[in-house]
Amino acid sequence: MVQAQIFIDKDELRGTRPLYEFILLFLLEKNIAGATAFNGFMGFGKHQKLKRPNREFSFDETPLVISFVDTKENVEEAIKELRNVYSGGLIITHAVEQW
């Protein structure tokens, strides 16, 4: 089994739909075994700008991670197809064991 994680901003949109919703529906259509979206309360990315959206009067974007698992082949195929329609975010993968 392989787990993939997609790091995005919660407020990012794909058309008029939240990006995280678009990605989860995309994964559902690809029959991925399971996926979950997690809100972050603090984080930073390649621009090295710390985002703290829970601070009072903060306009920072909320970090969000979508994690999904399936066979190596299914994860790789889903990522390839996702990259054809969305090129942003950081995607990482690693092998996992199902217990």
N, C-alpha and C positions, 0 to 999 in steps of 0.2 A: 504494500500500500504506500501511497505517496500523499503527503499533505502539501497543499499550496496555500500561500498567504498573499493577499493583494492589499497593499497599503495605499489608501486614498484619503481625500478630505470628505467628510460627511456631507458637506454642503455642495459638493460638485454635482452638476446635472448632466444628464444625457438627454438632450432635447428638453422636455418639460418634466421628465421623471428623475428622481434622485438616482445618481449613478449606482449606489449600492443596490437599489431595487432592480435596476436594469441588469446588473451583473448576477444577482441571485436568480432572477427569472431566466437569464441566459443559461446558467448552470443547471437549473431545473429542467429546461428544455433539452439539455445535453445528457440527461439522466445520470448526473453525478450522484454518487452515493450519499453525500451529506455536505451541507455548507451552513455556516453561521457568520453573521456580521457582528462585530464587537466595537462598541464605542470606546474611544480612548479619552483620558482626561488630561493628558499632557504628552507632548512628543515633538520631534523635529526630524527633518529629512535632509536631503542633499544640499539644501540652501542654508543649513545650520541656523535656522530661525526657530527658536523655541516657541511652541504654540501652547498656550494655556487658556483654553476657551472657558474654563469655569471661573476665571477671575472676574471680579466685578467690573463691568463696563469693557469687557474684552470683545474685540472684533475678530479674534483668531478663529480660523477654521478648526472644527473638531476633527482630530485624527480618527480614522476608522480602519479596521482590518477585517477583511473577509477571508475566512479560513475554509478550505474544502478538502475532502479526501476521497480517493477512489484508487483504482489500479493505476499503475504508472502510465500505461497506454492511454487510458481515459483522461487523466489529468493533463498529459502532454498535448493530446488532441484538443481538449477544451481550451487550454492556454493559447495554442496556435490559432484557433478560430476566434477567440476573444481578441487577440492582437490584431486580427483583420478588421475589427470594428471599433476597437478602443486601444490607443497606444500609450496612454498615461499610466500613472501609478507604478509602484514597484512590486514585482512578483518574485517570490522566492519559493523554492520547493525543497523538501527533504523527505527521506524515507521514514516511515513510521510502522509500528507494529500494532495490529488490532488485538485486543485482549478480550 
